[in-house]
Amino acid sequence: MADTLRRLTNTSSCSVLQDKLESWHKDYHLMSCDQNLNRCCELIELTAKIQGQLFAILNLTAAEGGHYAGVDTLKTRLLPWLGTCFSMSRSSVDDSSLQLLEDSAEKDRKIRELSASHENDMQKMKMQLCSSRSQLESVRAELVDAQKELEDTKSKSVNALLAAEDEILQLKADLRSTHEEVELYKRKMDGHNDYERQVHMLRDEVSYLNTEKTILQDRLVRSRSPSPLPRLSHSPGPARSGSPTRAQLTNSSRHARLVSRFSDLYAVERLQAQSLLLHYIDDLEMVQRIIFIAAVESFKAAKQAYYEFKLRVKKSLGKSHSQFSPEADEDAAVDSIVRNLGLYDVQTSINNVINAMNMNPRISFPAEVDFSLISTLIRETCKVAFAMQTLDPPTDLSFASDGELYNESKYRRSYDSEFTAPLVLYHVWPALMEGKAVIVKGEAVTSRSSRSCSRNTSTMRSRSLSPRRSLGFKSRRSLSPERLTASHL
């Protein structure tokens, strides 16, 4: 019995029966009546095989128990079940079989109708799918054409936009050059009045020189005529000659020439430096700030150089002029400087200006270049500033600071200023002063907005010398006035 039960377990007939029942339940409505009957017969045959094996196991189990073992179980369970199965009337079985056959036929008919309707629906869906595909192809073709037209329109619009941008840039450049020309013409018109004043000053100087000439001729005539010997003077020192020095005689002409040269710096060298810097810096405001600070630092360096130069001249003239008063020593030193302006060591002043600009936190510059790019403007400004210190009285630049109250007598507004703004946003060119009088007006930009403060804090930085720049500055040796000649300048 144990072997029979093991074989029944190993064959897994019950699991196969369960799988077949589940498969039949899933495919019942998709199968025909014959297929369903065949599937039912297979299940009955499989159930009969299982029942035969179970009855064989029942027989073997009863035999192993002897004559009396298992009798109660057979009486109480097997015999009542068999009696119930064989006690069913034949008529009810036939009726139920006929009813099943009729139901099966009706289901087969419904399945055929459903299959036919399904076939019709499938044909209709296939036709609709074909029409949808043809419509989709036509829509795709239209979409491709629309994309081609869109690409053509985009290319045309891009070309038109590029042409418009080029035209706008050209117009901006033309406008900027026009504004610069207008400013130059304004400067020339303003300089016309200065030229007239200079002409009057030159006429006064000519008349003064004629008077001096007459005085000198009279002295010459008196010196040639016989005269008694002069008496010896017992004063502590010799009397100072009252004749003017060369510096005093040429003060008016030099004043007019230097003022005119300062105006030329604004009209020529400044614009050249500005156009040169715009190749490296796109910000016009930063370029104008750099040029303004370069001019201010040039005047500072020139004044310091003039002070040191005058000390050396006074020291060299100290022995021969020790008997004169301090005023005479001052006049002699200035006169000597006027006669030897070519000994001014302008290269040292240029280096000092560039060092000061490198340390200025208000301006910035690209790292690949340095401020020696505008050394021509710095050189000419230093020369003019140095020569202006020999005038009587000397001329100097007006004090300027961002955010100061705009002064109409000291500055002119630039073309891009807000003409109703009361404060100066930044300076373009300094004003030239003689004491408290304005000789040449400067230029300033006025605005009501505070964009300069925000830009200064965000874009301006403190600049330290790079190794390349510091080596370049250390390699230049300052020449003393005794060793410097005109060829070095």
C-alpha positions in Angstrom: 0.0 0.0 0.0 2.8 2.4 0.8 4.3 1.9 -2.6 1.0 2.6 -4.3 0.4 5.7 -2.3 4.0 6.9 -3.0 3.5 6.4 -6.8 0.2 8.3 -6.6 1.9 11.2 -4.7 4.9 11.3 -7.1 2.7 11.4 -10.3 1.0 14.6 -8.8 -2.3 13.6 -10.5 -4.3 16.0 -8.2 -2.1 19.0 -9.1 -2.4 18.1 -12.8 -6.2 17.9 -12.3 -6.2 21.3 -10.6 -4.2 22.9 -13.4 -6.4 21.5 -16.1 -9.5 22.8 -14.3 -8.0 26.3 -14.0 -7.0 26.2 -17.7 -10.5 25.1 -18.7 -12.1 27.8 -16.6 -10.0 30.5 -18.3 -10.6 29.3 -21.8 -14.2 28.1 -21.4 -15.9 31.0 -23.3 -13.2 31.0 -26.1 -13.6 27.2 -26.8 -16.4 25.5 -28.8 -18.8 23.0 -27.4 -16.9 20.0 -28.7 -13.7 21.3 -27.2 -15.4 21.9 -23.8 -16.9 18.4 -23.9 -13.5 16.8 -24.8 -11.9 18.8 -21.9 -14.6 17.6 -19.5 -14.1 14.0 -20.6 -10.4 14.3 -20.1 -11.0 15.5 -16.6 -13.5 12.6 -15.9 -11.0 10.1 -17.2 -8.3 11.6 -15.0 -10.7 11.6 -12.0 -11.6 7.9 -12.7 -7.9 7.0 -12.7 -7.3 8.8 -9.5 -10.4 7.1 -8.0 -9.2 3.7 -9.2 -5.9 4.2 -7.5 -7.7 5.4 -4.4 -10.0 2.3 -4.4 -6.9 0.1 -4.8 -5.3 1.8 -1.8 -8.6 1.4 0.1 -8.6 -2.3 -0.7 -4.9 -2.8 0.4 -5.5 -0.8 3.5 -8.5 -2.9 4.5 -6.6 -6.1 3.8 -3.7 -5.0 6.0 -6.2 -4.3 8.8 -7.5 -7.9 8.9 -11.1 -9.1 9.0 -12.5 -6.6 11.4 -10.2 -3.5 11.1 -11.9 -0.6 9.3 -15.4 -2.1 9.2 -16.9 0.8 11.0 -15.4 3.3 8.6 -16.6 1.4 5.6 -20.1 1.1 7.1 -20.4 4.7 8.2 -18.8 6.5 5.2 -18.2 4.4 2.1 -21.4 2.4 2.0 -23.7 5.4 2.5 -21.9 7.4 -0.2 -22.2 4.5 -2.7 -25.9 4.1 -1.8 -26.5 7.8 -2.5 -24.7 7.7 -5.9 -26.6 4.6 -7.1 -30.0 5.6 -5.7 -30.5 8.6 -8.1 -33.3 8.0 -10.6 -32.5 7.5 -14.2 -35.1 10.1 -15.4 -33.6 12.9 -13.5 -30.2 12.0 -14.9 -31.6 12.1 -18.4 -33.4 15.4 -17.8 -30.3 17.0 -16.5 -28.3 15.6 -19.4 -30.8 16.9 -21.9 -30.8 20.3 -20.2 -27.0 20.4 -20.3 -27.0 19.5 -24.0 -29.5 22.3 -24.7 -27.6 24.8 -22.7 -24.4 23.7 -24.5 -26.1 24.1 -27.9 -27.4 27.6 -26.9 -23.9 28.6 -25.7 -22.4 27.3 -29.0 -24.9 29.4 -31.0 -24.1 32.5 -28.9 -20.4 31.8 -29.2 -20.7 31.6 -33.0 -22.7 34.8 -33.1 -20.2 36.5 -30.9 -17.4 35.2 -33.1 -19.1 36.5 -36.2 -19.7 39.9 -34.7 -16.1 39.9 -33.4 -14.9 39.2 -37.0 -17.0 42.0 -38.3 -15.7 44.4 -35.7 -12.2 43.3 -36.4 -12.7 44.1 -40.1 -14.1 47.5 -39.3 -11.3 48.2 -37.0 -8.8 47.2 -39.6 -10.4 49.5 -42.1 -10.4 52.3 -39.6 -6.8 51.6 -38.8 -5.8 51.8 -42.5 -7.6 55.1 -42.9 -6.0 56.4 -39.7 -2.6 55.4 -40.9 -3.2 57.1 -44.3 -4.3 60.3 -42.4 -1.3 60.0 -40.1 1.1 59.8 -43.1 -0.6 62.9 -44.6 -0.3 64.7 -41.3 3.4 63.7 -41.1 4.0 65.0 -44.6 2.4 68.3 -43.7 4.4 68.5 -40.5 7.6 68.0 -42.4 6.7 70.8 -44.8 5.8 73.0 -41.9 9.1 72.3 -40.2 11.0 73.1 -43.4 9.1 76.4 -43.7 9.8 77.1 -40.0 13.5 76.5 -40.5 13.5 78.8 -43.6 11.7 81.5 -41.6 14.2 81.0 -38.7 17.2 81.4 -40.9 15.7 84.4 -42.6 14.9 86.0 -39.2 18.4 85.2 -37.9 20.0 86.8 -40.9 17.8 89.8 -40.5 18.5 90.1 -36.8 22.3 89.8 -37.4 22.1 92.5 -40.0 20.1 94.7 -37.7 22.6 94.1 -34.9 25.5 95.0 -37.1 23.7 98.1 -38.3 22.9 99.1 -34.7 26.5 98.6 -33.6 27.7 100.7 -36.6 25.2 103.4 -35.7 26.3 103.3 -32.1 29.9 103.7 -33.2 29.0 106.5 -35.5 27.0 108.2 -32.7 30.0 107.9 -30.4 32.4 109.3 -32.9 29.9 112.1 -33.6 29.6 112.9 -29.9 33.4 112.9 -29.6 33.6 115.3 -32.6 31.0 117.5 -31.1 32.9 117.6 -27.8 36.1 118.4 -29.7 34.4 121.2 -31.5 32.9 122.5 -28.2 36.4 122.4 -26.7 37.8 124.3 -29.7 35.1 126.9 -29.4 35.7 127.2 -25.7 39.4 127.4 -26.4 38.8 130.3 -28.8 38.1 132.6 -25.8 41.3 131.3 -24.1 43.2 132.1 -27.3 41.9 135.6 -27.3 42.9 136.1 -23.7 46.3 134.6 -24.5 46.7 137.1 -27.3 46.0 140.0 -25.0 48.5 138.5 -22.5 51.1 138.2 -25.2 50.5 141.8 -26.3 50.9 142.9 -22.7 54.1 140.9 -22.5 55.4 142.4 -25.7 54.8 145.9 -24.4 56.5 144.9 -21.1 59.5 143.5 -23.0 59.7 146.7 -25.1 59.7 148.7 -21.9 62.5 146.5 -20.5 64.4 146.9 -23.7 64.2 150.6 -23.4 65.4 150.5 -19.8 68.3 148.3 -20.7 69.3 150.5 -23.6 69.3 153.5 -21.3 71.4 151.6 -18.8 73.8 150.6 -21.6 74.1 154.3 -22.8 74.8 155.4 -19.2 77.4 152.7 -18.7 79.3 153.8 -21.8 79.2 157.5 -20.7 82.0 158.7 -18.3 80.9 158.6 -14.7 82.6 159.0 -11.4 83.9 156.0 -9.6 81.3 154.3 -7.4 81.7 154.6 -3.7 82.5 151.6 -1.7 79.6 150.2 0.3 80.0 149.3 3.8 76.7 147.2 4.0 77.0 143.6 5.2 76.3 142.2 1.7 76.2 143.3 -1.9 73.0 145.0 -3.1 70.5 142.7 -5.0 70.0 143.6 -8.6 66.4 144.7 -9.3 66.3 143.4 -12.9 63.8 140.6 -13.5 65.0 137.0 -14.2 64.3 135.0 -17.4 61.5 133.1 -15.6 59.8 136.3 -14.7 60.2 137.8 -18.1 58.7 134.7 -19.9 56.1 133.9 -17.3 53.2 135.2 -19.4 54.2 133.5 -22.6 54.9 130.2 -20.8 51.6 130.5 -19.0 49.7 130.9 -22.3 51.7 128.1 -23.9 51.1 125.6 -21.0 47.4 126.4 -20.7 47.1 125.7 -24.5 49.1 122.5 -24.1 46.8 121.4 -21.2 43.8 121.9 -23.5 45.5 119.9 -26.2 46.0 117.0 -23.8 42.2 116.9 -23.3 41.5 117.1 -27.0 44.2 114.8 -28.4 46.1 112.6 -26.0 43.1 111.9 -23.9 41.0 110.6 -26.9 43.9 108.6 -28.1 44.3 106.9 -24.7 40.5 106.4 -24.5 40.3 104.6 -27.9 43.4 102.5 -26.9 41.9 101.4 -23.6 38.5 100.5 -25.2 40.2 97.7 -27.0 40.8 96.0 -23.6 37.9 97.4 -21.5 34.3 97.5 -22.7 33.1 99.8 -19.9 33.4 103.5 -21.1 32.9 104.7 -17.5 35.9 102.7 -16.2 38.1 103.9 -19.1 37.2 107.5 -18.3 37.9 107.0 -14.6 41.3 105.5 -15.5 42.2 108.5 -17.6 41.1 111.0 -15.0 43.0 109.3 -12.2 46.1 109.1 -14.5 45.9 112.9 -15.0 45.5 113.5 -11.2 48.4 111.2 -10.3 50.6 112.7 -13.0 50.2 116.2 -11.4 50.9 114.8 -8.0 54.1 113.0 -9.2 55.2 116.1 -11.1 54.8 118.4 -8.1 56.8 116.0 -5.9 59.5 115.7 -8.6 59.6 119.5 -8.9 59.9 119.9 -5.1 62.9 117.5 -5.0 64.4 119.0 -8.2 64.2 122.5 -6.7 65.9 121.3 -3.4 68.8 119.9 -5.4 69.1 123.1 -7.5 69.1 125.2 -4.3 71.8 123.0 -2.8 73.9 123.3 -5.9 73.4 127.1 -6.0 73.8 127.6 -2.3 77.5 128.6 -2.3 77.3 131.2 -5.0 74.0 132.8 -3.7 74.6 132.5 0.0 74.8 136.2 0.3 71.4 136.9 -1.1 68.0 136.7 0.6 65.8 133.6 0.5 63.6 135.3 -2.1 66.6 135.7 -4.4 67.6 132.1 -3.9 64.0 131.1 -4.8 64.1 133.2 -8.0 67.5 131.9 -9.0 66.3 128.3 -8.4 63.2 128.7 -10.5 65.1 130.5 -13.2 67.6 127.6 -13.3 64.8 125.1 -13.6 63.2 127.1 -16.4 66.5 127.0 -18.3 67.0 123.3 -17.7 63.5 121.7 -18.1 65.1 119.0 -20.2 66.8 117.6 -17.0 63.4 116.6 -15.6 63.5 112.8 -14.9 60.0 112.2 -16.4 60.4 108.3 -16.5 60.6 108.2 -12.7 57.4 110.2 -12.4 55.7 107.8 -14.9 56.7 104.8 -12.8 55.4 106.5 -9.7 52.1 107.2 -11.4 51.7 103.6 -12.6 52.5 102.3 -9.1 49.9 104.6 -7.6 47.3 103.5 -10.2 48.0 99.9 -9.5 47.3 100.4 -5.8 44.1 102.5 -6.5 41.0 100.5 -5.4 38.6 102.6 -7.6 39.9 101.3 -10.9 40.6 97.9 -12.4 42.4 96.7 -15.4 42.9 93.3 -17.3 45.6 91.2 -15.8 47.4 90.6 -19.1 48.2 94.2 -19.6 49.3 97.1 -17.4 48.8 100.9 -17.1 52.0 101.5 -19.1 49.7 101.2 -22.1 48.8 104.9 -21.6 52.4 106.0 -20.7 52.2 108.6 -23.5 49.4 110.4 -21.9 51.1 110.2 -18.5 54.4 111.4 -19.9 52.9 114.5 -21.6 50.8 115.3 -18.5 53.8 115.0 -16.2 55.8 117.4 -18.4 53.0 120.0 -18.5 52.4 119.7 -14.7 56.2 120.0 -14.0 56.5 123.1 -16.2 53.4 124.6 -14.6 55.1 124.6 -11.2 57.5 127.2 -12.5 54.8 129.7 -13.2 54.1 132.6 -10.8 51.7 131.8 -9.4 51.8 128.0 -10.1 48.7 126.3 -11.6 47.2 123.1 -10.2 44.2 120.8 -10.6 41.0 121.4 -8.8 40.1 119.0 -6.0 37.5 116.5 -7.2 35.6 113.7 -5.5 32.7 111.4 -6.7 29.3 112.6 -5.4 30.3 116.2 -4.9 28.0 119.1 -5.8 28.2 120.0 -9.5 29.9 123.4 -10.0 29.0 125.0 -13.3 32.1 127.3 -13.2 34.5 124.4 -12.9 33.0 121.6 -15.1 31.0 121.0 -18.2 28.5 118.1 -18.3 29.3 115.3 -20.7 26.8 114.4 -23.4 25.5 111.4 -21.6 24.8 113.3 -18.3 21.4 114.0 -16.7 21.4 117.8 -17.0 19.0 118.1 -14.0 21.1 116.1 -11.6 22.8 118.2 -8.9 25.6 115.7 -8.0 28.7 114.5 -9.9 28.7 110.8 -10.7 32.3 110.7 -11.8 34.9 113.0 -13.5 36.1 112.7 -17.1 38.8 115.4 -17.0 40.1 117.7 -14.2 39.7 121.5 -14.1 42.8 123.7 -14.1 43.0 126.3 -11.3 45.2 129.3 -10.6 44.6 130.0 -7.0 40.8 130.1 -6.7 40.2 131.1 -10.4 39.3 128.5 -12.9 41.5 128.8 -16.0 40.3 125.7 -18.0 37.1 123.9 -17.2 37.0 120.2 -16.7 34.4 117.6 -17.7 32.1 115.6 -15.4 29.2 113.2 -15.6 26.1 113.9 -13.5 23.4 111.4 -12.7 20.6 110.9 -10.2 21.0 107.2 -9.9 23.4 105.5 -7.5 24.7 102.9 -10.0 28.3 104.1 -9.5 28.3 103.0 -5.8 27.1 99.5 -6.5 29.5 99.1 -9.4 32.4 100.3 -7.5 31.8 97.9 -4.7 31.3 94.9 -7.0 33.7 95.4 -9.9 36.5 97.6 -8.6 39.3 95.9 -6.7 42.6 96.7 -5.2 45.3 95.8 -7.6 48.8 94.6 -6.6 51.7 94.4 -8.9 52.2 91.1 -10.6 55.8 89.6 -10.7 56.1 90.7 -14.3 55.2 94.3 -13.5 57.3 94.6 -10.4 60.3 93.2 -12.2 59.7 95.7 -15.0 59.6 98.6 -12.5 62.6 97.5 -10.6 64.7 97.2 -13.7 64.2 100.9 -14.5 66.8 103.0 -12.8 66.1 106.6 -11.9 68.6 109.0 -13.4 69.6 112.0 -11.3 69.4 115.5 -12.8 73.1 115.6 -13.2 73.3 112.4 -15.3 70.0 113.0 -17.2 70.2 114.5 -20.7 67.6 115.4 -23.3 68.2 112.1 -25.1 66.8 110.2 -22.1 63.5 112.1 -22.4 
